[in-house]
């Protein structure tokens, strides 16, 4: 007897084959028709039982959420909505599901309710689709880098440095509550802590990845990062995953080439391998858009957005050129922007980035050469002394997707930038060493994986694209 999963059975469609299948009951109607799903696909398979020859006790145990095992024969379906069905000869209840207590009933639930039941929400069509797409995206990330000669580097989760200079980090300590030793000045004495210094959860693996790029040439990190930002928005998580490639002997132009090629590759992969899930998510988003006011509706559906990125060349525009475009734009002149564009050097907001992508250029955009005072210390200073070799990749509907830069490879210039930003040279002595021993031009970028999943699936809240979201006041599950 053939053992398989629902995806393979529906794909083969070979009737009269013997089937052995296990899964969870989505619905059970008329004491005869079971919609069975095993997680391999968004599609259910109909299993038809002979209720006259099935015990009443078994029929009562076939409830939504129950785990069952069935054996039978694949046959052409007699009903609408499916081409094949399983004529069941044997059925076994593997795990009961109390119909009165099971939270995920076959009806529409709010996303907020489903977050409260995050351990079960993946049994819904929406979340099973999102998590399968997330899985395929993760594989596509590794595949791209491995196929292109990159080495995967596992950078530290516990760190003594703040790569971004943001200061919003989770402290790591072995001190007991209210028992931390203090110095003569009354400060906590971290020299007596587990690591002998103050340590935190990392916000980025970039600085450590640079050290490996300067020996292995092409590396990437793909791991968890953390930020203690007290922000309850649809765009922020306290725990998230970052993709960060670093490449030696590559300048900003090469960095822009890499980011565009990488993004197109991974999106092409999911377009090819997640067709059913994307079709469902596309339809879900279309229904959601209908409930919005006309002015807030998107001009593109989900799959169109993905193809918009894949099929278009990314327009490369300097910050200064983009600033002039925005300053002279109708929304700015008519004061439609929430954040007006007046003086050169302002940090662009999502509304500005989306205007450039969706209204002005009508293609993905890469902005480069940003003002130095709004970017990190490690970005290479241009000859004009006021801009750095930074870049941001902008997408429709979301704004910034990727942030990167050519790194400052000159020792003296980097030291001066660190002094200007009050960054302790002693803490980053090893990072400065890279500029003393065989320094070279090198570049890289960072991409928040959840933001990429959010864009790919069309989900409006970033908490719905990670299995168990970590946010302020929430570390459940």
Secondary structure by P-SEA (a helix, b strand, c coil): cccccaaaaaaaccccbbbbbbbbbcccccccccccccccccbbbbbbcccccccaaaaaaccccccbbbbbbbcccccccccbbbbcccccccccccccccccccccccaaaaaaacccccccaaaaaaaaaaaaaaaaaaaaaaaabbbbbbcccccccccccccbbbbbbcccccccccccccccccccccccccccccccaaaaaaaaaacccccccbbbbbbccccccccccccbbbbbbbbccccaaaaaaaaaaaaaaaaaaaaaccaaaaaaaaaaaaaaaaaccccccccccaaaaaaaaaaccbbbbcaaaaaaaaaacccccccccccccccccccccaaaaaaacccccccbbbbccccccccccccccccccccccbbbbbbcccccccccccccccaaaaaaaaaaaccccccaaaaaaaaaccccccccccccaaaaaaaaacccccccccccccccccccc
